[in-house]
């Protein structure tokens, strides 16, 4: 059975089912055109009214000229008068050339506000579909700790998973751990030669950090041996292939593949050290997984489908016995899927793993692969081959491609030990938050335990927001100090605004649940309600585009709107009780929306700062 594409089947948030002011206006404009000109419009184009003009939403008259003959300004006047007479939500209008600017009534804003205020999870779908999506992220190697590059991957994958959930999808968060291969043997061999029985317990190091140190140690020895061979007259290419420690690592890999008990036991022991270390890092980052796959279990998968593809004519065999897929008609190259000696290549494993996941979880209708943009071509090939093999769900595969993370000091290199360790970065972010908070005097009067917890939330919030506010496809230059800034488009600025709102609500106390009798709104109140109105659409677009950046930047816009409101109107000192009630309720709704939005980014919001 063919399954529908999940990008097209996202559930609309409840708000759009309850009401949509734009839909009301669209219907009113269509009725006006039908009544005045006897023309049935298929669509009506809107845009936000420009700041220099009076109005809230603008109807584009020019596109109508394909169906209506006449002066666009006069057409706008006629439509505006009809809408004003027939649409209660419109209180006035004006026409600037071919632009009909509609002024939304205060009553419409107030009714809308109380409608969304009664929705417990405003902006989130109330229903969950039958089909699920599997989101893959992290997927590290077990020869080194997680680093800054992994952090972008993890934060993106986790956030996209959370966004897809609230859009109405069931989500399986997964990773495939690269726990086999020559790179793993390099760490194992170095530990055998130089470790003297060292363990995470005896060294005091996290297991992934300890194993990573031996990976670096291997590389140092390897480079020294290559240099020595070159010095003794060996060509560089030959030296790189024949360094003694590399030959030992290759021999260890052969032993592992043949099931040598001593090698396998060492592999299991060191991998477990790394798994334990990874879990601690994930816990510190506040992310989780539902399903784990291991390359040691999956690396032989896919070979059976190569045989099936040969029978179907999807693949062909060359004279040397290797098997290929010709994708030249699709604008790609030929791709090997089986070597001449019958061993699989990496894409063969990916084919098999994708198919296995659908067998393990039959309710999955699509998968999202969070992998850096250096693998763009790989995923084009993978998805195309799966389609050619006849798997209809391959239409629903998506590569969440993202750019590299650079530092002011340059590119990171794992083998040389110049990466930014994820755990060290988390500590550095907390320390940076502590330092800046001290300078600004932000946390005076707090206990030490309270300060430590808030520093952690600020530091992690700064890191996550800085990473996620950037479109995934763009490269990032990460500066820890810049990210921990209490002003501007940063996590701490959003956290501080949230804490400010919570302080206002604590001061207000209880007794503000009833509907206010306010009938006239301040412009800043209307601007804030406009921002709230956008949230469901932003969530839906973020899910459709797999882009946490849309959520992050919406959150910043909402915070800016609240701060403008806060600076221009008195909340607790309002002139009337009705105004006070409404502004307290509006502030509370903003805090709820901020909490929901930041939750999708994995950012914790402190109640006090």
C-alpha positions as CSV (number, residue, x, y, z in Angstrom):
1,X,0.0,0.0,0.0
2,X,1.3,3.4,-0.9
3,X,1.6,5.7,2.0
4,X,1.1,9.5,1.8
5,X,4.0,11.8,2.2
6,X,4.3,13.1,5.7
7,X,5.2,16.6,4.6
8,X,1.7,16.9,3.2
9,X,-0.1,15.2,6.0
10,X,0.9,17.4,8.9
11,X,-2.1,18.0,11.2
12,X,-3.1,21.6,11.5
13,X,-3.1,23.0,15.0
14,X,-6.4,23.3,16.7
15,X,-6.5,27.1,16.3
16,X,-6.8,26.8,12.5
17,X,-9.8,24.5,13.0
18,X,-11.4,26.9,15.5
19,X,-11.0,30.1,13.6
20,X,-8.8,32.0,11.2
21,X,-9.2,35.7,10.8
22,X,-7.5,35.6,7.4
23,X,-10.0,32.9,6.2
24,X,-12.9,35.0,7.4
25,X,-11.5,38.0,5.5
26,X,-10.8,35.9,2.4
27,X,-14.4,34.8,2.3
28,X,-15.6,38.4,2.8
29,X,-13.4,39.7,0.0
30,X,-14.7,36.9,-2.3
31,X,-18.3,37.7,-1.4
32,X,-17.6,41.4,-2.1
33,X,-16.1,40.7,-5.6
34,X,-19.0,38.3,-6.4
35,X,-21.6,40.9,-5.2
36,X,-20.1,43.9,-6.9
37,X,-18.5,42.5,-10.1
38,X,-20.2,39.1,-10.4
39,X,-16.7,37.4,-10.4
40,X,-15.7,34.4,-8.4
41,X,-12.1,34.6,-7.2
42,X,-10.2,31.4,-6.7
43,X,-7.8,33.1,-4.3
44,X,-7.1,36.3,-2.4
45,X,-3.6,37.5,-1.6
46,X,-2.8,39.1,1.7
47,X,0.3,40.7,3.3
48,X,1.0,42.5,6.6
49,X,0.2,46.2,6.3
50,X,3.4,48.3,6.1
51,X,4.2,50.2,9.2
52,X,3.8,53.7,7.6
53,X,0.1,53.0,6.8
54,X,-2.9,52.5,9.0
55,X,-4.1,48.9,9.1
56,X,-3.4,45.4,10.2
57,X,-3.7,43.3,7.0
58,X,-3.5,44.3,3.4
59,X,-5.5,42.9,0.5
60,X,-3.6,42.9,-2.8
61,X,-5.9,44.3,-5.4
62,X,-3.5,44.1,-8.4
63,X,-3.8,40.3,-8.9
64,X,-7.6,40.7,-9.2
65,X,-7.2,42.8,-12.4
66,X,-6.9,39.6,-14.3
67,X,-10.6,39.1,-13.6
68,X,-11.9,42.6,-12.9
69,X,-11.4,45.6,-15.3
70,X,-11.0,49.0,-13.8
71,X,-9.0,51.3,-11.6
72,X,-7.4,49.3,-8.7
73,X,-7.9,52.1,-6.2
74,X,-11.6,52.3,-7.0
75,X,-11.9,48.5,-6.9
76,X,-10.2,48.6,-3.5
77,X,-12.6,51.2,-2.2
78,X,-15.7,49.2,-3.3
79,X,-14.4,46.0,-1.8
80,X,-13.3,47.8,1.4
81,X,-16.8,49.3,1.9
82,X,-18.5,45.9,1.4
83,X,-16.2,44.2,3.9
84,X,-16.6,47.0,6.4
85,X,-20.4,46.6,6.2
86,X,-20.4,42.8,6.4
87,X,-17.4,41.7,8.5
88,X,-17.6,42.5,12.2
89,X,-13.9,42.0,12.6
90,X,-13.1,45.0,10.4
91,X,-13.5,48.5,12.0
92,X,-12.1,50.7,9.2
93,X,-10.2,50.5,5.9
94,X,-8.1,52.7,3.6
95,X,-6.7,52.3,0.0
96,X,-3.2,53.2,-1.1
97,X,-3.1,52.7,-4.9
98,X,-3.8,49.0,-5.4
99,X,-3.5,48.0,-1.7
100,X,-6.6,47.7,0.5
101,X,-5.5,48.1,4.1
102,X,-8.0,46.6,6.6
103,X,-8.1,47.7,10.3
104,X,-9.0,44.9,12.6
105,X,-11.4,45.8,15.4
106,X,-10.3,45.7,19.0
107,X,-13.2,43.4,19.7
108,X,-11.8,40.9,17.2
109,X,-8.4,41.0,18.9
110,X,-10.0,40.5,22.3
111,X,-12.2,37.6,21.2
112,X,-9.3,35.9,19.5
113,X,-7.1,36.3,22.6
114,X,-9.7,34.7,24.9
115,X,-10.2,31.9,22.4
116,X,-6.5,30.9,22.3
117,X,-6.2,31.5,26.1
118,X,-8.6,28.6,26.7
119,X,-6.5,26.3,24.6
120,X,-4.2,24.4,27.0
121,X,-1.5,23.7,24.3
122,X,-2.0,26.6,22.0
123,X,-0.2,26.0,18.7
124,X,0.1,22.2,19.1
125,X,-2.0,19.6,17.4
126,X,-4.5,17.8,19.7
127,X,-4.5,14.7,17.6
128,X,-1.7,12.2,16.7
129,X,-1.7,10.4,13.4
130,X,-1.5,6.7,12.9
131,X,1.8,6.8,11.0
132,X,5.1,7.6,12.6
133,X,8.3,9.3,11.6
134,X,11.8,8.0,12.6
135,X,14.3,10.8,13.1
136,X,18.0,9.8,13.2
137,X,20.6,12.0,14.8
138,X,23.9,11.9,16.7
139,X,25.1,8.5,15.3
140,X,28.7,8.9,16.6
141,X,31.8,6.7,16.3
142,X,32.9,4.8,19.4
143,X,36.5,5.9,19.1
144,X,36.2,9.5,20.5
145,X,33.9,11.7,22.6
146,X,31.2,13.8,21.2
147,X,32.3,17.3,20.1
148,X,30.8,20.6,18.9
149,X,30.0,19.3,15.5
150,X,28.0,16.5,17.1
151,X,26.2,19.0,19.2
152,X,24.7,20.8,16.2
153,X,23.6,17.4,14.9
154,X,22.1,16.4,18.2
155,X,20.3,19.6,18.9
156,X,18.9,19.8,15.4
157,X,17.6,16.2,15.4
158,X,16.2,16.4,18.9
159,X,14.4,19.7,18.2
160,X,13.0,18.5,14.8
161,X,11.7,15.4,16.6
162,X,9.9,17.6,19.2
163,X,8.5,19.9,16.5
164,X,7.2,16.9,14.5
165,X,5.5,15.5,17.7
166,X,3.5,18.6,18.4
167,X,2.5,18.9,14.7
168,X,0.6,15.6,15.2
169,X,3.1,12.9,14.4
170,X,4.4,10.0,16.4
171,X,8.1,10.1,16.4
172,X,10.9,7.5,17.1
173,X,14.2,9.2,17.9
174,X,17.0,6.9,16.8
175,X,20.7,6.7,16.2
176,X,23.0,4.2,14.5
177,X,26.2,3.9,16.5
178,X,29.3,3.4,14.4
179,X,30.9,0.8,16.7
180,X,33.0,-1.2,14.2
181,X,35.7,-0.7,11.6
182,X,39.4,0.2,11.4
183,X,38.9,3.5,13.4
184,X,37.6,1.6,16.4
185,X,40.5,-0.9,16.2
186,X,43.0,2.0,16.2
187,X,41.8,3.1,19.7
188,X,41.7,-0.6,20.9
189,X,45.3,-1.2,19.7
190,X,46.6,2.0,21.2
191,X,45.0,1.0,24.6
192,X,46.6,-2.5,24.3
193,X,50.0,-1.0,23.7
194,X,50.0,2.0,26.0
195,X,47.1,1.7,28.4
196,X,48.6,-0.4,31.2
197,X,45.1,-1.5,32.1
198,X,43.8,2.0,32.5
199,X,40.0,2.2,32.9
200,X,37.5,5.1,33.4
201,X,37.4,4.1,37.1
202,X,41.1,4.2,37.6
203,X,41.7,7.3,35.5
204,X,38.7,9.4,36.6
205,X,37.9,10.1,33.0
206,X,34.6,9.6,31.2
207,X,34.9,6.5,29.1
208,X,34.4,8.2,25.8
209,X,37.2,10.7,26.7
210,X,39.5,7.9,27.7
211,X,39.0,6.0,24.5
212,X,39.4,9.2,22.5
213,X,42.8,9.9,24.1
214,X,44.0,6.5,22.8
215,X,42.7,7.4,19.3
216,X,44.9,10.5,19.4
217,X,47.8,8.5,20.8
218,X,47.5,6.0,17.8
219,X,47.6,8.9,15.3
220,X,50.8,10.3,16.9
221,X,52.5,7.0,16.7
222,X,51.2,6.4,13.1
223,X,52.5,9.8,11.9
224,X,55.9,9.2,13.6
225,X,56.2,5.8,11.8
226,X,55.2,7.2,8.5
227,X,57.8,10.0,8.8
228,X,60.5,7.4,9.8
229,X,59.7,5.3,6.7
230,X,59.8,8.3,4.4
231,X,63.1,9.3,6.0
232,X,64.5,5.8,5.2
233,X,63.6,6.1,1.5
234,X,60.0,4.8,1.3
235,X,57.6,6.7,-1.0
236,X,55.0,8.6,1.0
237,X,52.0,6.7,-0.3
238,X,53.7,3.4,0.5
239,X,54.8,4.6,3.9
240,X,51.2,5.5,4.8
241,X,50.0,2.1,3.8
242,X,52.8,0.1,5.5
243,X,53.2,1.9,8.9
244,X,53.6,-1.0,11.3
245,X,50.8,0.2,13.7
246,X,48.4,0.5,10.8
247,X,49.1,-3.1,9.7
248,X,48.5,-4.2,13.3
249,X,45.2,-2.3,13.4
250,X,44.1,-4.0,10.1
251,X,45.1,-7.4,11.6
252,X,43.0,-6.6,14.7
253,X,40.0,-5.8,12.4
254,X,40.4,-9.1,10.7
255,X,40.4,-10.9,14.1
256,X,37.2,-9.0,15.1
257,X,35.5,-10.0,11.9
258,X,36.4,-13.6,12.4
259,X,35.1,-13.6,15.9
260,X,38.3,-13.9,17.8
261,X,37.2,-14.0,21.5
262,X,39.9,-11.9,23.0
263,X,39.5,-9.1,20.4
264,X,35.7,-9.2,20.6
265,X,35.8,-9.0,24.4
266,X,38.1,-6.0,24.3
267,X,35.8,-4.4,21.7
268,X,32.8,-4.9,24.0
269,X,34.6,-3.5,27.0
270,X,35.9,-0.4,25.4
271,X,32.6,0.3,23.5
272,X,30.7,0.1,26.8
273,X,33.0,2.7,28.3
274,X,32.1,4.9,25.4
275,X,28.4,4.2,25.6
276,X,28.4,5.2,29.3
277,X,30.2,8.4,28.5
278,X,27.8,9.3,25.6
279,X,24.8,8.7,27.9
280,X,26.2,11.2,30.4
281,X,26.7,13.8,27.7
282,X,23.1,13.3,26.3
283,X,21.8,13.7,29.9
284,X,23.7,16.9,30.3
285,X,22.4,18.2,27.0
286,X,18.8,17.2,27.9
287,X,18.2,14.9,24.9
288,X,17.1,11.3,24.6
289,X,16.5,8.4,22.1
290,X,13.9,5.8,21.7
291,X,15.7,3.3,19.5
292,X,19.3,2.3,19.1
293,X,20.9,0.6,16.1
294,X,24.5,-0.6,16.0
295,X,26.7,-0.8,12.9
296,X,28.1,-4.1,14.2
297,X,24.6,-5.5,13.8
298,X,23.7,-3.8,10.5
299,X,26.9,-3.9,8.4
300,X,25.9,-7.1,6.6
301,X,22.4,-5.9,5.9
302,X,21.5,-5.0,2.4
303,X,23.3,-7.7,0.5
304,X,20.1,-9.7,0.0
305,X,18.6,-6.7,-1.6
306,X,21.5,-6.4,-4.0
307,X,20.6,-9.8,-5.2
308,X,17.0,-8.8,-5.6
309,X,18.0,-5.7,-7.4
310,X,20.1,-7.7,-9.9
311,X,17.0,-9.8,-10.7
312,X,14.9,-6.7,-11.2
313,X,17.5,-5.0,-13.4
314,X,18.1,-2.2,-10.9
315,X,21.7,-3.3,-10.6
316,X,24.2,-4.8,-13.0
317,X,27.4,-6.9,-12.5
318,X,30.7,-5.8,-14.1
319,X,33.2,-8.3,-15.5
320,X,35.2,-8.3,-12.3
321,X,32.1,-9.4,-10.3
322,X,31.4,-6.1,-8.6
323,X,27.8,-4.9,-8.6
324,X,26.7,-1.3,-9.6
325,X,23.7,0.9,-10.0
326,X,23.7,3.1,-13.1
327,X,22.1,6.5,-12.1
328,X,23.4,8.5,-15.0
329,X,19.9,8.9,-16.5
330,X,18.9,10.5,-13.2
331,X,21.7,13.0,-13.3
332,X,24.0,11.1,-10.9
333,X,26.9,8.7,-11.4
334,X,27.3,5.0,-11.3
335,X,27.4,3.7,-7.8
336,X,29.0,0.5,-6.5
337,X,26.9,-1.5,-4.1
338,X,29.0,-4.7,-3.9
339,X,32.7,-5.1,-4.3
340,X,34.2,-7.8,-6.5
341,X,35.1,-9.9,-3.5
342,X,31.4,-9.9,-2.4
343,X,31.8,-7.5,0.5
344,X,29.4,-4.6,1.0
345,X,30.1,-0.9,0.8
346,X,28.6,1.7,3.1
347,X,25.6,2.5,1.0
348,X,24.7,-1.2,0.9
349,X,24.5,-1.1,4.7
350,X,22.4,2.0,4.6
351,X,20.0,0.3,2.2
352,X,19.6,-2.7,4.5
353,X,19.3,-0.6,7.6
354,X,16.5,1.6,6.2
355,X,14.6,-1.5,5.1
356,X,15.2,-3.2,8.5
357,X,13.8,-0.1,10.4
358,X,10.6,-0.3,8.4
359,X,10.4,-4.0,9.3
360,X,11.0,-3.3,13.0
361,X,8.5,-0.4,13.0
362,X,5.8,-1.0,10.4
363,X,4.0,2.2,11.4
364,X,6.9,4.3,10.2
365,X,5.9,6.2,7.0
366,X,9.1,8.2,6.6
367,X,12.6,8.9,8.0
368,X,14.6,12.0,8.6
369,X,18.4,11.6,8.5
370,X,20.3,14.4,10.4
371,X,23.7,14.3,8.7
372,X,26.1,17.0,7.7
373,X,26.0,18.5,4.2
374,X,29.2,16.7,3.1
375,X,26.8,13.6,2.7
376,X,24.3,15.4,0.4
377,X,25.2,13.3,-2.6
378,X,25.2,10.0,-0.6
379,X,21.6,10.5,0.5
380,X,20.5,11.5,-3.0
381,X,21.9,8.1,-4.2
382,X,20.5,6.2,-1.2
383,X,16.9,7.5,-1.6
384,X,17.0,7.0,-5.4
385,X,18.2,3.4,-5.1
386,X,15.5,2.6,-2.5
387,X,12.8,4.1,-4.9
388,X,14.2,2.0,-7.8
389,X,14.0,-1.1,-5.6
390,X,10.2,-0.4,-5.3
391,X,9.9,0.8,-1.7
392,X,7.1,3.4,-1.9
393,X,8.0,4.8,1.5
394,X,11.3,6.0,0.0
395,X,9.3,9.1,-1.2
396,X,9.1,10.1,2.4
397,X,12.8,10.1,3.2
398,X,14.4,13.4,4.0
399,X,18.1,14.4,4.6
400,X,18.2,17.1,7.2
401,X,21.4,18.5,5.8
402,X,23.3,21.1,7.9
403,X,26.5,23.1,7.6
404,X,29.7,22.8,9.6
405,X,30.4,24.6,12.9
406,X,33.6,26.6,12.9
407,X,35.4,28.3,15.8
408,X,37.2,31.6,15.7
409,X,40.4,29.5,15.9
410,X,39.6,27.4,12.8
411,X,38.4,24.0,11.8
412,X,38.3,21.1,14.3
413,X,40.3,17.8,13.7
414,X,39.5,14.7,15.9
415,X,42.7,12.8,15.2
416,X,44.9,15.7,16.2
417,X,42.9,16.4,19.4
418,X,41.8,19.9,18.3
419,X,38.1,19.4,18.6
420,X,35.9,21.1,21.1
421,X,34.8,18.3,23.4
422,X,31.1,18.5,24.1
423,X,31.4,18.0,27.8
424,X,34.1,20.7,28.0
425,X,31.9,23.1,26.0
426,X,29.0,22.6,28.3
427,X,31.2,23.4,31.3
428,X,32.7,26.4,29.4
429,X,29.2,27.7,28.6
430,X,28.2,27.4,32.3
431,X,31.4,29.2,33.3
432,X,30.8,32.0,30.7
433,X,27.2,32.4,32.0
434,X,28.6,32.7,35.6
435,X,31.2,35.3,34.6
436,X,28.8,37.5,32.6
437,X,26.2,37.3,35.3
438,X,28.7,38.4,37.9
439,X,29.7,41.3,35.8
440,X,26.1,42.4,35.3
441,X,25.1,41.7,38.9
442,X,22.2,39.6,37.6
443,X,21.9,37.1,40.4
444,X,22.6,39.0,43.6
445,X,20.7,37.6,46.6
446,X,20.5,34.0,45.3
447,X,21.9,31.0,47.2
448,X,24.9,29.3,45.7
449,X,22.8,26.2,44.7
450,X,20.3,28.5,43.0
451,X,23.1,30.2,41.1
452,X,24.7,27.0,39.9
453,X,21.3,25.8,38.5
454,X,20.6,29.1,36.8
455,X,24.1,29.3,35.4
456,X,23.6,25.8,33.9
457,X,20.2,26.8,32.3
458,X,21.7,30.1,31.0
459,X,24.8,28.4,29.6
460,X,22.9,25.6,27.9
461,X,20.1,27.9,26.7
462,X,22.8,30.2,25.1
463,X,24.4,27.2,23.4
464,X,21.2,25.7,22.1
465,X,19.7,29.0,20.9
466,X,22.9,30.1,19.2
467,X,23.0,26.8,17.3
468,X,19.3,26.5,16.5
469,X,18.5,30.1,15.5
470,X,20.6,29.6,12.3
471,X,19.1,27.9,9.3
472,X,20.4,24.3,9.3
473,X,21.9,24.7,5.8
474,X,24.1,27.6,6.8
475,X,27.6,27.3,8.3
476,X,28.0,28.6,11.9
477,X,30.9,30.5,13.5
478,X,30.4,29.7,17.1
479,X,31.6,32.2,19.8
480,X,30.6,31.1,23.4
481,X,30.9,34.6,24.8
482,X,28.8,36.2,22.1
483,X,26.1,33.6,22.7
484,X,25.8,34.4,26.4
485,X,24.6,38.0,26.0
486,X,21.6,39.3,27.9
487,X,20.8,41.6,25.0
488,X,20.0,40.9,21.4
489,X,19.0,37.7,19.6
490,X,20.3,35.3,22.2
491,X,19.0,32.5,24.6
492,X,19.7,34.5,27.8
493,X,17.8,37.5,26.5
494,X,14.8,35.3,25.9
495,X,15.3,33.6,29.3
496,X,15.6,36.9,31.1
497,X,12.4,38.2,29.5
498,X,10.5,35.1,30.5
499,X,11.8,35.5,34.1
500,X,10.6,39.1,34.0
501,X,7.1,38.0,33.1
502,X,7.1,35.4,35.8
503,X,8.1,38.0,38.3
504,X,5.2,40.2,37.2
505,X,2.8,37.3,37.5
506,X,4.1,36.4,41.0
507,X,3.6,40.0,42.1
508,X,0.1,40.1,40.6
509,X,-0.9,37.1,42.6
510,X,-4.2,35.2,41.9
511,X,-7.7,36.2,41.1
512,X,-7.2,37.2,37.5
513,X,-8.8,34.3,35.7
514,X,-12.1,35.9,34.7
515,X,-12.6,37.6,31.4
516,X,-11.7,41.2,31.4
517,X,-14.3,43.8,30.4
518,X,-11.8,45.8,28.4
519,X,-13.1,47.0,25.0
520,X,-10.3,49.2,23.7
521,X,-6.7,48.0,23.2
522,X,-3.4,49.8,23.2
523,X,-1.4,49.5,20.0
524,X,1.3,47.5,21.8
525,X,-1.3,45.0,23.1
526,X,-2.5,44.5,19.5
527,X,1.1,44.0,18.3
528,X,1.6,41.3,21.0
529,X,-1.6,39.5,20.1
530,X,-0.6,39.6,16.4
531,X,2.6,37.8,17.4
532,X,0.7,35.2,19.4
533,X,-1.5,34.6,16.4
534,X,1.4,33.6,14.3
535,X,2.6,30.7,16.6
536,X,0.5,27.8,15.2
537,X,1.5,28.6,11.7
538,X,5.2,28.9,12.7
539,X,5.0,25.5,14.3
540,X,3.4,24.0,11.2
541,X,6.0,25.6,8.9
542,X,8.9,24.5,11.2
543,X,7.6,20.9,11.0
544,X,7.2,21.1,7.2
545,X,10.6,22.5,6.7
546,X,12.4,20.6,9.5
547,X,13.7,24.0,10.7
548,X,14.0,24.8,14.4
549,X,15.3,28.2,13.3
550,X,11.8,29.3,12.5
551,X,10.7,28.6,16.1
552,X,13.9,30.2,17.5
553,X,13.5,33.4,15.5
554,X,9.7,33.6,16.2
555,X,10.6,33.4,19.9
556,X,12.9,36.3,19.6
557,X,10.2,38.3,17.8
558,X,7.7,37.5,20.5
559,X,10.1,38.6,23.2
560,X,10.8,41.9,21.4
561,X,7.1,42.5,21.1
562,X,6.6,41.8,24.8
563,X,9.5,44.1,25.9
564,X,8.0,46.9,23.7
565,X,4.6,46.3,25.4
566,X,6.3,46.3,28.8
567,X,8.1,49.6,28.2
568,X,5.0,51.4,26.8
569,X,2.1,50.3,29.0
570,X,1.7,49.9,32.7
571,X,0.7,46.3,33.6
572,X,0.1,46.2,37.4
573,X,-0.5,50.0,37.5
574,X,-3.0,50.1,34.7
575,X,-5.7,52.9,34.9
576,X,-8.6,50.5,35.3
577,X,-9.1,47.0,36.8
578,X,-10.2,45.7,33.4
579,X,-7.0,46.9,31.8
580,X,-4.9,45.4,34.6
581,X,-6.7,42.0,34.3
582,X,-6.2,41.9,30.5
583,X,-2.6,42.8,30.7
584,X,-1.8,40.3,33.3
585,X,-3.6,37.6,31.3
586,X,-1.8,38.7,28.1
587,X,1.6,38.5,29.9
588,X,0.7,35.0,31.2
589,X,-0.2,33.9,27.6
590,X,3.1,35.2,26.4
591,X,4.9,33.3,29.1
592,X,3.0,30.1,28.1
593,X,3.9,30.5,24.5
594,X,7.5,31.2,25.2
595,X,7.7,28.1,27.4
596,X,6.1,26.0,24.6
597,X,8.4,27.4,21.9
598,X,11.6,27.0,24.0
599,X,10.5,23.5,24.9
600,X,10.6,22.6,21.2
601,X,14.2,23.9,21.2
602,X,15.1,22.0,24.3
603,X,15.7,25.2,26.2
604,X,14.8,25.5,29.9
605,X,13.4,28.8,31.1
606,X,14.2,29.8,34.7
607,X,11.4,31.2,36.8
608,X,13.8,33.7,38.3
609,X,16.9,35.4,37.1
